[in-house]
Amino acid sequence: MKHSLDTYQLFFGSLSNPNRLQIINLLRKGKRNVTEICQDTGFEQTMVSHNLKRLETCGMVFATKVGKYKYYALNKKTIRPLMKMIDEHMHEYCEHVVHKKN
């Protein structure tokens, strides 16, 4: 399967943004609505909504409407296992580099 460079940039750019990455890691703990994400991260509502839209566009999170709220959850099929693999990779190959800098 061949993908364009733009597709890779969209995907990895979504993961590399520190704010989106913080939201992804928060959603690994369970579904949240925008207000809860703002409370847990300290981010402004508009910034959270903007970043959730990007993550939703890429299929990294899915929204479910419950009453008047939208709850966001991590994509369990692809992103949750991917983040687990990334954690394992970072632990084995990257953490020692970061610890040497500090």
Backbone as JSON Lines, residues from 0, in Angstrom:
{"i":0,"aa":"M","n":[0.85,-1.17,0.0],"ca":[0.0,0.0,0.0],"c":[0.89,1.24,0.0]}
{"i":1,"aa":"K","n":[0.69,2.12,-0.93],"ca":[1.5,3.32,-1.05],"c":[0.72,4.53,-0.54]}
{"i":2,"aa":"H","n":[1.37,5.3,0.31],"ca":[0.76,6.52,0.84],"c":[1.61,7.71,0.45]}
{"i":3,"aa":"S","n":[0.96,8.84,0.3],"ca":[1.7,10.05,-0.06],"c":[2.41,10.6,1.17]}
{"i":4,"aa":"L","n":[3.43,11.38,0.92],"ca":[4.16,12.04,2.0],"c":[3.22,12.92,2.82]}
{"i":5,"aa":"D","n":[2.26,13.54,2.15],"ca":[1.29,14.39,2.85],"c":[0.49,13.59,3.88]}
{"i":6,"aa":"T","n":[0.14,12.35,3.54],"ca":[-0.62,11.5,4.45],"c":[0.22,11.17,5.68]}
{"i":7,"aa":"Y","n":[1.49,10.84,5.46],"ca":[2.39,10.58,6.59],"c":[2.56,11.82,7.46]}
{"i":8,"aa":"Q","n":[2.7,12.97,6.82],"ca":[2.87,14.21,7.58],"c":[1.63,14.53,8.41]}
{"i":9,"aa":"L","n":[0.44,14.27,7.86],"ca":[-0.79,14.49,8.61],"c":[-0.84,13.58,9.83]}
{"i":10,"aa":"F","n":[-0.54,12.3,9.62],"ca":[-0.6,11.32,10.71],"c":[0.44,11.63,11.79]}
{"i":11,"aa":"F","n":[1.72,11.7,11.4],"ca":[2.77,11.9,12.38],"c":[2.76,13.31,12.96]}
{"i":12,"aa":"G","n":[2.3,14.28,12.18],"ca":[2.14,15.63,12.7],"c":[1.08,15.68,13.78]}
{"i":13,"aa":"S","n":[0.05,14.87,13.63],"ca":[-0.99,14.8,14.66],"c":[-0.43,14.24,15.95]}
{"i":14,"aa":"L","n":[0.44,13.25,15.84],"ca":[1.03,12.63,17.03],"c":[2.14,13.47,17.63]}
{"i":15,"aa":"S","n":[2.83,14.25,16.83],"ca":[4.0,14.96,17.33],"c":[3.67,16.28,18.03]}
{"i":16,"aa":"N","n":[2.47,16.78,17.84],"ca":[2.07,18.02,18.51],"c":[1.94,17.76,20.01]}
{"i":17,"aa":"P","n":[2.66,18.49,20.86],"ca":[2.63,18.22,22.31],"c":[1.24,18.31,22.93]}
{"i":18,"aa":"N","n":[0.42,19.24,22.47],"ca":[-0.93,19.36,23.03],"c":[-1.79,18.16,22.65]}
{"i":19,"aa":"R","n":[-1.74,17.76,21.38],"ca":[-2.52,16.6,20.95],"c":[-2.02,15.33,21.63]}
{"i":20,"aa":"L","n":[-0.72,15.23,21.79],"ca":[-0.16,14.06,22.45],"c":[-0.61,13.98,23.91]}
{"i":21,"aa":"Q","n":[-0.69,15.12,24.57],"ca":[-1.18,15.15,25.95],"c":[-2.65,14.72,25.99]}
{"i":22,"aa":"I","n":[-3.44,15.16,25.03],"ca":[-4.85,14.77,24.97],"c":[-4.96,13.26,24.71]}
{"i":23,"aa":"I","n":[-4.16,12.74,23.79],"ca":[-4.17,11.31,23.5],"c":[-3.82,10.52,24.76]}
{"i":24,"aa":"N","n":[-2.78,10.93,25.46],"ca":[-2.38,10.21,26.66],"c":[-3.44,10.3,27.76]}
{"i":25,"aa":"L","n":[-4.14,11.41,27.84],"ca":[-5.24,11.53,28.79],"c":[-6.37,10.57,28.42]}
{"i":26,"aa":"L","n":[-6.69,10.49,27.13],"ca":[-7.79,9.61,26.68],"c":[-7.42,8.14,26.81]}
{"i":27,"aa":"R","n":[-6.15,7.83,26.98],"ca":[-5.76,6.45,27.24],"c":[-6.32,5.98,28.57]}
{"i":28,"aa":"K","n":[-6.64,6.92,29.47],"ca":[-7.19,6.59,30.78],"c":[-8.71,6.41,30.73]}
{"i":29,"aa":"G","n":[-9.33,6.83,29.63],"ca":[-10.78,6.71,29.5],"c":[-11.38,7.89,28.77]}
{"i":30,"aa":"K","n":[-12.63,7.74,28.4],"ca":[-13.3,8.79,27.62],"c":[-13.5,10.04,28.47]}
{"i":31,"aa":"R","n":[-13.5,11.18,27.79],"ca":[-13.66,12.48,28.43],"c":[-14.42,13.41,27.49]}
{"i":32,"aa":"N","n":[-15.11,14.39,28.07],"ca":[-15.68,15.45,27.25],"c":[-14.72,16.63,27.26]}
{"i":33,"aa":"V","n":[-15.02,17.65,26.47],"ca":[-14.1,18.78,26.32],"c":[-13.85,19.46,27.67]}
{"i":34,"aa":"T","n":[-14.89,19.65,28.46],"ca":[-14.73,20.29,29.77],"c":[-13.77,19.5,30.65]}
{"i":35,"aa":"E","n":[-13.93,18.2,30.67],"ca":[-13.05,17.35,31.49],"c":[-11.6,17.4,30.98]}
{"i":36,"aa":"I","n":[-11.44,17.41,29.67],"ca":[-10.09,17.5,29.09],"c":[-9.45,18.83,29.48]}
{"i":37,"aa":"C","n":[-10.23,19.92,29.42],"ca":[-9.71,21.24,29.81],"c":[-9.3,21.24,31.29]}
{"i":38,"aa":"Q","n":[-10.12,20.65,32.14],"ca":[-9.8,20.6,33.57],"c":[-8.54,19.78,33.83]}
{"i":39,"aa":"D","n":[-8.4,18.66,33.14],"ca":[-7.26,17.76,33.37],"c":[-5.96,18.29,32.78]}
{"i":40,"aa":"T","n":[-6.05,19.09,31.73],"ca":[-4.83,19.57,31.05],"c":[-4.5,21.02,31.34]}
{"i":41,"aa":"G","n":[-5.52,21.8,31.7],"ca":[-5.32,23.24,31.86],"c":[-5.38,23.99,30.54]}
{"i":42,"aa":"F","n":[-5.76,23.3,29.47],"ca":[-5.84,23.92,28.15],"c":[-7.14,24.7,28.01]}
{"i":43,"aa":"E","n":[-7.13,25.7,27.13],"ca":[-8.32,26.48,26.79],"c":[-9.28,25.62,25.97]}
{"i":44,"aa":"Q","n":[-10.57,25.88,26.11],"ca":[-11.61,25.09,25.43],"c":[-11.45,25.13,23.91]}
{"i":45,"aa":"T","n":[-11.17,26.3,23.35],"ca":[-11.06,26.39,21.89],"c":[-9.87,25.58,21.37]}
{"i":46,"aa":"M","n":[-8.77,25.59,22.12],"ca":[-7.6,24.82,21.71],"c":[-7.88,23.32,21.78]}
{"i":47,"aa":"V","n":[-8.56,22.89,22.83],"ca":[-8.91,21.47,22.97],"c":[-9.83,21.06,21.83]}
{"i":48,"aa":"S","n":[-10.85,21.84,21.56],"ca":[-11.78,21.51,20.48],"c":[-11.08,21.44,19.13]}
{"i":49,"aa":"H","n":[-10.2,22.39,18.88],"ca":[-9.46,22.41,17.62],"c":[-8.59,21.15,17.48]}
{"i":50,"aa":"N","n":[-7.9,20.78,18.54],"ca":[-7.04,19.6,18.48],"c":[-7.83,18.3,18.42]}
{"i":51,"aa":"L","n":[-8.96,18.25,19.09],"ca":[-9.81,17.05,19.0],"c":[-10.33,16.87,17.58]}
{"i":52,"aa":"K","n":[-10.66,17.98,16.93],"ca":[-11.12,17.91,15.54],"c":[-10.05,17.28,14.66]}
{"i":53,"aa":"R","n":[-8.82,17.69,14.83],"ca":[-7.7,17.13,14.05],"c":[-7.55,15.64,14.35]}
{"i":54,"aa":"L","n":[-7.6,15.27,15.63],"ca":[-7.46,13.86,16.01],"c":[-8.63,13.02,15.48]}
{"i":55,"aa":"E","n":[-9.81,13.61,15.48],"ca":[-10.99,12.92,14.97],"c":[-10.9,12.76,13.45]}
{"i":56,"aa":"T","n":[-10.42,13.78,12.76],"ca":[-10.25,13.72,11.31],"c":[-9.32,12.58,10.92]}
{"i":57,"aa":"C","n":[-8.29,12.36,11.72],"ca":[-7.32,11.29,11.44],"c":[-7.75,9.93,11.99]}
{"i":58,"aa":"G","n":[-8.91,9.87,12.61],"ca":[-9.4,8.6,13.15],"c":[-8.68,8.15,14.41]}
{"i":59,"aa":"M","n":[-8.02,9.08,15.07],"ca":[-7.3,8.73,16.29],"c":[-8.23,8.71,17.51]}
{"i":60,"aa":"V","n":[-9.27,9.52,17.45],"ca":[-10.29,9.53,18.49],"c":[-11.66,9.5,17.83]}
{"i":61,"aa":"F","n":[-12.63,9.02,18.59],"ca":[-14.02,9.0,18.13],"c":[-14.88,9.7,19.16]}
{"i":62,"aa":"A","n":[-15.9,10.4,18.69],"ca":[-16.81,11.12,19.58],"c":[-18.14,10.4,19.64]}
{"i":63,"aa":"T","n":[-18.7,10.36,20.84],"ca":[-20.02,9.8,21.07],"c":[-20.84,10.83,21.83]}
{"i":64,"aa":"K","n":[-22.03,11.12,21.34],"ca":[-22.88,12.11,22.0],"c":[-23.68,11.41,23.11]}
{"i":65,"aa":"V","n":[-23.58,11.98,24.31],"ca":[-24.33,11.49,25.46],"c":[-25.05,12.69,26.05]}
{"i":66,"aa":"G","n":[-26.35,12.76,25.84],"ca":[-27.1,13.94,26.27],"c":[-26.61,15.15,25.48]}
{"i":67,"aa":"K","n":[-26.24,16.2,26.21],"ca":[-25.77,17.4,25.52],"c":[-24.25,17.42,25.37]}
{"i":68,"aa":"Y","n":[-23.57,16.39,25.82],"ca":[-22.11,16.33,25.75],"c":[-21.61,15.35,24.71]}
{"i":69,"aa":"K","n":[-20.45,15.67,24.16],"ca":[-19.72,14.76,23.28],"c":[-18.57,14.19,24.1]}
{"i":70,"aa":"Y","n":[-18.48,12.88,24.14],"ca":[-17.37,12.23,24.82],"c":[-16.41,11.68,23.79]}
{"i":71,"aa":"Y","n":[-15.15,11.91,24.03],"ca":[-14.1,11.47,23.11],"c":[-13.37,10.28,23.71]}
{"i":72,"aa":"A","n":[-13.11,9.31,22.84],"ca":[-12.4,8.11,23.26],"c":[-11.33,7.79,22.22]}
{"i":73,"aa":"L","n":[-10.26,7.2,22.68],"ca":[-9.18,6.79,21.81],"c":[-9.62,5.65,20.9]}
{"i":74,"aa":"N","n":[-9.14,5.64,19.69],"ca":[-9.41,4.54,18.76],"c":[-8.77,3.28,19.33]}
{"i":75,"aa":"K","n":[-9.61,2.34,19.78],"ca":[-9.13,1.12,20.45],"c":[-8.5,0.13,19.47]}
{"i":76,"aa":"K","n":[-8.91,0.21,18.23],"ca":[-8.43,-0.76,17.23],"c":[-6.99,-0.46,16.8]}
{"i":77,"aa":"T","n":[-6.66,0.82,16.63],"ca":[-5.35,1.15,16.07],"c":[-4.48,2.01,16.99]}
{"i":78,"aa":"I","n":[-5.02,3.09,17.52],"ca":[-4.19,4.05,18.24],"c":[-3.8,3.54,19.63]}
{"i":79,"aa":"R","n":[-4.72,2.89,20.33],"ca":[-4.36,2.35,21.66],"c":[-3.21,1.36,21.55]}
{"i":80,"aa":"P","n":[-3.26,0.35,20.64],"ca":[-2.12,-0.57,20.53],"c":[-0.86,0.12,20.01]}
{"i":81,"aa":"L","n":[-1.03,1.1,19.13],"ca":[0.12,1.83,18.61],"c":[0.82,2.57,19.74]}
{"i":82,"aa":"M","n":[0.07,3.23,20.6],"ca":[0.66,3.96,21.71],"c":[1.37,3.01,22.68]}
{"i":83,"aa":"K","n":[0.83,1.84,22.86],"ca":[1.49,0.84,23.71],"c":[2.83,0.43,23.1]}
{"i":84,"aa":"M","n":[2.85,0.21,21.79],"ca":[4.1,-0.14,21.12],"c":[5.1,1.01,21.19]}
{"i":85,"aa":"I","n":[4.62,2.23,21.04],"ca":[5.5,3.39,21.13],"c":[6.09,3.49,22.54]}
{"i":86,"aa":"D","n":[5.26,3.26,23.57],"ca":[5.76,3.27,24.95],"c":[6.88,2.25,25.14]}
{"i":87,"aa":"E","n":[6.66,1.05,24.64],"ca":[7.67,-0.01,24.77],"c":[8.95,0.36,24.03]}
{"i":88,"aa":"H","n":[8.81,0.91,22.84],"ca":[9.98,1.33,22.06],"c":[10.75,2.43,22.79]}
{"i":89,"aa":"M","n":[10.02,3.43,23.26],"ca":[10.67,4.54,23.96],"c":[11.4,4.05,25.21]}
{"i":90,"aa":"H","n":[10.78,3.15,25.94],"ca":[11.4,2.61,27.15],"c":[12.71,1.91,26.82]}
{"i":91,"aa":"E","n":[12.71,1.14,25.76],"ca":[13.9,0.37,25.4],"c":[14.98,1.21,24.73]}
{"i":92,"aa":"Y","n":[14.59,2.14,23.88],"ca":[15.58,2.83,23.04],"c":[15.75,4.32,23.29]}
{"i":93,"aa":"C","n":[14.82,4.97,23.94],"ca":[14.88,6.43,24.01],"c":[15.07,7.0,25.41]}
{"i":94,"aa":"E","n":[14.52,6.34,26.42],"ca":[14.54,6.92,27.77],"c":[15.95,7.19,28.25]}
{"i":95,"aa":"H","n":[16.88,6.32,27.97],"ca":[18.26,6.51,28.44],"c":[18.88,7.78,27.85]}
{"i":96,"aa":"V","n":[18.48,8.11,26.64],"ca":[19.01,9.33,26.02],"c":[18.48,10.56,26.74]}
{"i":97,"aa":"V","n":[17.2,10.58,27.07],"ca":[16.6,11.71,27.76],"c":[17.19,11.83,29.16]}
{"i":98,"aa":"H","n":[17.38,10.71,29.86],"ca":[17.92,10.75,31.2],"c":[19.36,11.25,31.22]}
{"i":99,"aa":"K","n":[20.14,10.98,30.17],"ca":[21.52,11.47,30.1],"c":[21.57,12.98,29.96]}
{"i":100,"aa":"K","n":[20.55,13.57,29.3],"ca":[20.5,15.02,29.11],"c":[20.24,15.74,30.42]}
{"i":101,"aa":"N","n":[19.46,15.11,31.29],"ca":[19.05,15.76,32.56],"c":[20.06,15.59,33.62]}
